[in-house]
Each structure stands twice: as C-alpha cells, then as structure tokens.
Amino acid sequence: MYNLKWTSQSRNSGESMPCGGGDVGLNVWVEKGDLLFYMSRSGVFDENNIFPKLGRVRVRLSPNPFEEGGSFQQELKLEEGFVKITGTKGKLSASVNVWVDVFRPVVHVDVQGSSPVSAQAWYESWRTAPSELTGNARSASSYKWAAPKVSVFPDSVIQESNGVFFYHQNRDLTLFDVIVRQQQLDPIKSKLWNPLKNLTYGGWMSGRDMVVDRKVVIGKYADAPFKGFGLKTKSPSKNIQLSIYFHTDQQEDIAVWKKGLLETVSKAQQSYKTAFARTREWWKQYWQRSYIALNVSKKDSASPVWQVGRNYQLFRYMLGCNAFGNYPTKFNGGLFTYDPVFVDSSYHFTADHRNWGGGVFTAQNQRLVYWPMLKSGDFDMMKPQFEFYQRILGNAEARTKHYWGHNGASFTEQIENFGLPNYAEYGSKRPAGYDPGMEYNKWLEYLWDTSLEFCLMILDQQHFTGVDITEYLPLIESCVVFFDEHYQYLSANRSAAKLDQNGKLVLFPGSAAETYKMAYNPVTTVAGLKTVLERMLALPPQYGSKAQRGRWNEILTRVPPLSFREMQGHRTIAPAQVWERIQNTEIPQLYPVFPYGIYGIGKPDIETAINTWKYDTEAIQNRNHTSWHQDNIFCARLGLTEEAAALTIKKLQDSGRRFPAFWGPGHDWVPDHNWGGSGMIGLQEMLLQYVGDSLYILPAWPDDWDVQFKLHAPKNTVVEGEWKAGKMVSLKVTPEDRKNDVIFSK
C-alpha cells in the first residue's frame, strides 16, 4: 500500500528516490530518458573527513523506451527493497530493476526488454583532478569555517578488462594528524586509533557482454563538471545486466586492496542467481518485525494522518539501507544526499556536500536516529552506533588521562569518527593557557553528557532482548566514571573540598544541552547519571563484580538531585540549579521525560513534568517540530494526546519534496534523519509505553486515527493490535503471559 509510484520522470537529482541495502545507498532517478543514480557507502571518508559519494552511474538504452512521448513509471517496491522502472515507446517496452545486495556491497541494474536493445553505461566522476573547497563548501569537511580553503585530492579511474576501476586512497597526511597536533596530543599519538590512514575505497563496474567504450565523455551535471568512463553492450539483447562492486579497507598496498575487491567480485558473481531472492527475502522479514499503518482502509495521500503512516515506513526503509554499516547512519543525510543546489540555490557545490561534516557525528542528533530501533525491533541495526563508541573509547580515555590525569572517557558532542573533538568546534584561535582538553566554543563547552544516552540505549537493548552486553560494559562504566572523577578534579582545583556539604558532586561548569550554559548541576547530566547508574545496578548479577557494583552505587550516591523552580505559579523541572546564559532553543528541562524516563505515564509526580511543558515560559518559547526538536515525544510520554498528534503530523507529513520523507534542511541537511527519527519515536510512544512490567497501550492515541501496529517491548515482548472506529478490534501480546501486564489507556 505504501509503495511510491511516479508516472513522470524527474527534473534533477533533487527528485531522486532512495534505494539500498546492507551498507550501500543509492539516489535513483530518470532524467531525459537516462537512468541515473548516486552511490554511497557507510565508512567512506577522505583526507578531510568528507563523506563522499562513490560516483554516479548513467545508463542509456537504444532504442530508448524512456524517451519523451511514451509511458513511464518508477516505483519503490518497499516490501522487496528495490526500485522498478518501466517504460513503453511505440512497440518497445522495457523494465529496469535497480537493487542493492543486502549481503554483499554490490549494486545491480537488470534490464529486460520486449525486443533487443543496446545499452551504454558511464561511471561519472567529478573528482578526477585536485580541487579546493572555499566558503560554505568547507562545511562538508571537518574543517568547516576554520580553514580558508580545503584541498580535495582526486580519485583514480581506469578503464581495463572490460570494466571501469575506480578508487581513492587517502594520502599520508589526513585530518587525524592535523587534529592531534591542534589538540596537543602528539605525545600520545602512537596510542591513538587512526581510521583515516591508508583508508582506500572504490569499486569496479562491469556488465554481462559489455566492453569498454574508450571515448571519455566530458560534461557538467548541476554545478559539477565530470568525466564519464563508459561501457557498451557488444550487441543488442533483451536482457542486460550491469553491476558495481565496492571494497573498503585500510590498506597501504593498492595491489592488496584490489585483490580484496576482486574477491568481492568473484563471490558476488558466483552467488548472483540467488542474490536477488535472498535480498528480497531479507526485506520481507524486515517488514514483518514491526510496522505502524494509519487509516489503511481509507487510503488518502492528501490526508496528513495517512501521510504519517506512509512516511514512517519510508523513513524506516532508509534506515534499513544501512543495516550492516561499519558506521552509524548519519543524521545529516544518511546515504541519500544529492546535489546541494537543489537544497539551497546558493550552494553551487558537488554532490559530496552536506552541512555539518561527513565524519563528524553530532551526538545530540545521532541519538534520535537510533532510539526508534528499540520499539521497531531493529536491534541488529543498532550495532553500528554502539560499535562507533566502542572503537573510539580508547582515544576518549587517552585524551582524558593526558589532559587531566584521571580516568574515564570524555566524549564530546561534535565528535570525529576517531573520538576527538571536531577541528572547527575545538577552536583554532584559543587564548594562551586555555585548558587543552576543552573546546573553546560557547555552544559546546562542558557538553559531554550525550554519551550517557548511548549508554542507556545499550542497557535498553539488553532489557528488551536479554542480549549479552558484557563487551560494552567497560564503555558504559567509563562514561559515568568520567563525570565522577572529572568533577571532583575540577572541584579540587577550585577549593579544598571535592564534594558539596551533602557529599554530592558539584557539576560545575556544566551544560544543559547547548542551551543553558555554565550551568550548576544541569538537568541533563543529573538525569543521565541517575538513570544510567540505576540501570547498571539493575542488570542481571553476571554483569559487574562485587567491587564494580559497589563503585557504581557509590557514584550514584554522589549524583546531586534534580532542581525545580516555580513558573507561572506552578512547580516545574529546572534546567539546572543556576546558569550563566541561555543561547539555544532546546528544552532540556524535559529530558527527565525523554530520554531518561524519570517522569511520565505511570510514574510519580507526572504533574510537575506536565507543568514544565505547559507553564515554563522558556520551554514554551523554544517549542518547535523541525529537525532534532523532540516536543512530540515529550507530549506523547506525558499523555498529552492532542498536542502529540498535532506535532506528529508536523513531523511526519510530506516533506514538500518529491520523495515525501526527504525532510529538511531544518537545522541540518536533506534528508534530515534526526527529523525522521524523532518523528518515529513520537509515533511509537503514542501507541506503546512501558513502566516496570506494565505495558501501556494507546497512552496518547487520538480516537479517530485508525491504526494497525506491531511494536516491541522489554522482556522479548511483541505487541500487535488494531484500533478502528474508536475501538480496539484486536490485541495480541507475545509471550501470552505478558498480556497480564497490559494497561489499556482508552
């Protein structure tokens, strides 16, 4: 029902359709009779930590069934995970399946015609010569505004053996080396993990019965001049098959890297006959895990409520395209960015562009991409985000020890893929004597506590599934130890007392999100430490030794209490005990509602949290639905049905772009994945919440929204139901004994 069908061709890449699988994403569109697609793969970063495309492919048939004057359809077949394009011109008709192998990094284009056709295919690259990024174009790199220009090195593209071979190998000096020098870490450089050194990525394009076309095409697409390296069929055929194979490795020797690529090619070719069936089966199982479908009996694509259900599925599809990535799905576009001039008409840059960097993982935004995977049951897809922190743990601990001489992982908010602060946000113009461990940045100073959300996410996955999280326990422990030791360290530098008069940590200077700065006992840190430590202590007994658990409990006793204040005559949660300034538009006062769950339906003193939403004038001023704002989630968790529904519509209704779930740019870029993620979370919370063993069904659901849903809950529980015409017509809880824990909220 939610398949997206277009009956006209696209004007440009801004009207493209996402397609992908495994860790590869494509933007697919047909323009002026040519099939085109951009290619992206997780874990690809150049010397400047740009996350570049792996190129663009153009396919042209002759005679061409997609020429103007014929019939045309492009369909995203969600259940099976591929794009199908059909066209008829005169007596000739043809269909093209574009799909990505979920289990191998390979893109396939399968053409079937009613009569024989010839085909040409070009691998198009705009990185065939050195170039410079200046002005706003620099924000695609980790240098952002902090460098006058950024040098981009070319790729290598070679036509050989009836195929096109393309690759990029990072030069000796990369952003990693520059940041280590900038942040005074040279003495420990040999101990730091460097994922950019010798990183080599690229691939091979070839086709059945296709040969190299030696004529190199020179052209320009949008704002980027390019060269096209071609293949052509030996003779017309009813069946044409083109494939692009990828390989990524940290490898100094290109010959060794190429051998790895050819192994991928060989294995993929051997399994080709079964690969499409296996890929479609994976997608079918993916959709069987969970779903939320609204107003299914009255399909109306103009209805904002119907759009909410459809776009929830479309966004979950995009998340599924990076199920097995080496790196998390990026908040600022994921695998599906396109030419930036179609986002902002003043951005005349290449398709490699995205605002807020390619290798920078902004935690406040990343978290919203991964929280919805718990209730959608996509537990295996959370691994890239967990492994991201696991890999950079050593670097975060090393910088802590080097700067301050104590233990714990200092994870900053804008963090590079190797665990050090972003180059631009760290600050290149710093006062003499300023603490080298600190970012000289008024937005990010003392902002470390977003790491606690990912700790809670890991603990939640264990609670949902019972999976063994032993490997992540050192990461979680290191995060809480950092706050305990660092704030005692700061206190000891100010006075002879490490704790306050009540034996509590003095969390100063701190930061309540990016909004309340130089804060004393910020609510986000207090709520995060309290919740994570309590959850650590609630783990099954096999986690942590007696000594470890004793230390966790000791740290918990030192966590200060939340602060409160009166606003418009009502008791509300305060963002901190005191603060110096307000400068952003977040509502950290309600982080004890989400993500930390201290307040909410079925929990004590919910009225204080509701008062915070209703009467806190600063919270009211900062209400918003775009991008990373999570107002819809707050309202759902507080049972404010009318507000939750209105905000969810604003979050998940059509984006205004041809692909309905390409939201943004908001605060970030297009497609804005933390916009979609926060929309997913809010919709899930409207349907299902849990407190202890209790399962609250429809805690914030409008009576007039029909819904069919299947969601996951703790203790390996699955809840399936249908609400129709103001009645619960079916409810199934697995395992069955968990039905005793259901609290129906209607």
Secondary structure, 3 states (H helix, E strand, C coil): CCCEEECCCCCCHHHCEEEEECCEEEEEEEECCEEEEEEEECCCCCCCCCCCCCCEEEEEEECCCCCCCCEEEEEEECCCCEEEEEEEECCEEEEEEEEECCCCCEEEEEEEEEEEEEEEEEEEECCCCCEEEEHHHHHHCCCHHHCCEEEECCCEEEEECCEEEEEEECCCCCHHHHHHHHCCCHHHHHHCCCCCCCEEEEEEEEECCEEEEEEEEEEEECCEEEEEEEEEECCCEEEEEEEEEEEEEECCCHHHHHHHHHHHHHHHHHCHHHHHHHHHHHHHHHHHHCEEEECCCCCCCCCHHHHHHHHHHHHHHHHHCCCCCCCCCCCECCCCCCCHHHCCCCCCCCCCCCCCCCCEEEHHHHHHHHHHHCCCCCHHHHHHHHHHHHHHHHHHHHHHHHHHCCCCCCCCCEEECCCCECHHHHCCCCCCCCCCCCCCCCCCCCCCCCHHHHHHHHHHHHHHHCCCCHHHHHHHHHHHHHHHHHHHHHHHHHCCCCCCCCCCCCCCCEEECCCEEEEECCHHHHHHHHHHHHHHHCCCCCCCCHHHHHHHHHHHHHCCCCCEEEECCEEEECCCCECCEECCCCCHHHCCCCCCCCCCCCCCCHHHHHHHHHHCHHHHHCCCCCCCCCHHHHHHHCCCHHHHHHHHHHHHCCCCCCCCCCCCCCCCCCCEHHHHHHHHHHHHHHHEEEECCEEEECCCCCCCCCEEEEEEECCCEEEEEEEECCEEEEEEEECHHHHHHEEECC
